[in-house]
Amino acid sequence: MTRRYALRDDQWERIKDLLPGRPGTVGVTAGDNRLFVEAVVIWLL
């Protein structure tokens, strides 16, 4: 399993349903929304 550094699990649970590309929505399903969000957060730090 990949270690996550930028977001705790409770933080991810709060935002995961706000992002596009999640399973069950119209359009393309993202490969890994959490990985993308964490990359952005780390880049901004």
Helices and strands as residue ranges (DSSP letters): H 9-15, G 16-18, H 33-44
